[in-house]
Amino acid sequence: MREVYSMPFRHEEIFSGEAGEQIPYHRMYGKQYCVPALTVYTPEELEELRTATEAVDAIYSKVMRFIQRNMPDSFLEHPLGIHPGLIPAARMEAVIGGITRQDWIIGEAGLKCIENNTDTPTGIPESAALERILIGQTADQAWTAPSAHMDEHIRECFRLWLTFYAEQGLEGPVTFTSYGDHVEDRTNTVYLMERCREAGYEVLYAPLEELEIVPGEALYHQGREIRLLYRLYPLEYLIGDRDETTDVDIGAALIELVREGQLGLMNPVQHVLMQSKGFMAAIWSLYERNEQTPEYCGFTLFDETELEVISRYLLPTYFTAEPFEQSDVPYVAKSYWGREGRGTLLLDHKAVQGSVEVVDTNRGTGTDKNTNTADESILLNKEDEDEDEDEDEDEDVTAYYENQPKVYQQLVPMEQAVIQTEDGEYRGYLLTGVFVIGGRFAGMLPRVGEKVTGDMAYYCAAAVRDKMIDEEEKEWKS
């Protein structure tokens, strides 16, 4: 059971001031999202997470380059599930490192990374700002904030990106975009924009719905050409976007600007390779066939240290469930582009015999947290026809995720945690998100939810108890 420190404050006492300004979505779907509590980690756990996440990030980057340089388009399109319209841009080699968030389970098997959000991760202000505020509210000064240097890593990441793009001839103001009336996405986007400004760059915000594109020419906002764009909008959505009025394939036109070197995206398009959950199965396949890679490409892909990282921190993941069904091992089926648990099935020993546990914990369709503006406006007293429309929309969203191809990953138990909420005691499961920015450990995003962590999970800030205090307590107890 994970230790949780409950703060002696009501929700409104915490979020009526700076905390509420930083995280205006501290309530979502009419319920509490952020709780006044701290998820307690040991100094040893923090140090191992720091080392492990950077090592896993390096593995992801290495495999990404290997795929870009050595694998045919057919591999990108089918085993990885990349839209054909994205493949040429995904092969373009941009600077290594970006804004990513790995999701980890800490349990009896040790630390295990279950997936990596490399395209549009959110939860950034919670870790970078709210964690500090909550720890500052405690009378006990024995806490360390693991995300204390996250702002610095964000600034450095933008410097790396923008130096790279300047070498490609792409300079000027950096435009940040998201759905303008989606509070969570806009807050995350503006937070990054301010860090970019602090790094010394001119920045502007443009709501996604106000952008205009002239195919073959440029992307515009209110007549101003955009050459550099940070977008909190998934590439797998973007590539299918079409203007219903003009019948222009917006996504294809934008990606073509990237291909022609007229537009620099952040995160770069290459990140879509790693966002596909098929990428996890590709890593494991390459790991199991490491000795065979010289026959294919003339060199061995992983060295002994990298093999140890994969064996220790990643989980067996395949393009078929057969290895688990044959060995009677519990496993998880994950949709390629599933976000926050959408399209995820948990299958235990009984499931192998025909009983499948389906966990559906989300309502939205947005970016990393699968939220959208329609979700923001849910009211208790809707008209019947509005309720029917919401049900139809939810069915469409469910079908979108469930009908995608899947990968199959070994199931490991999640650690339980008990938190106090406005609705009383909640017993859930801890998922530890870890931000890796520019290749470096940057911060943590603990969430307590169901067996598949979804939008209804609670954010419970990370804190590390001072090692000296820990040692004093152990000595006293002994």
PyMOL commands that set and color helices and strands:
alter all, ss='L'
color gray80, all
select helices_A, chain A and resi 11-15+18-22+43-70+73-77+87-90+124-136+150-167+183-198+208-210+235-238+250-259+271-275+278-288+290-297+304-313+322-327+349-352+373-376+384-402+467-477
alter helices_A, ss='H'
color red, helices_A
select strands_A, chain A and resi 4-6+27-28+31-32+34-41+99-107+110-117+143-144+174-177+203-205+211-214+218-221+224-226+228-231+264-266+317-318+331-335+344-347+357-358+406-410+415-421+424-437+440-449+458-465
alter strands_A, ss='S'
color yellow, strands_A
deselect
rebuild
show_as cartoon
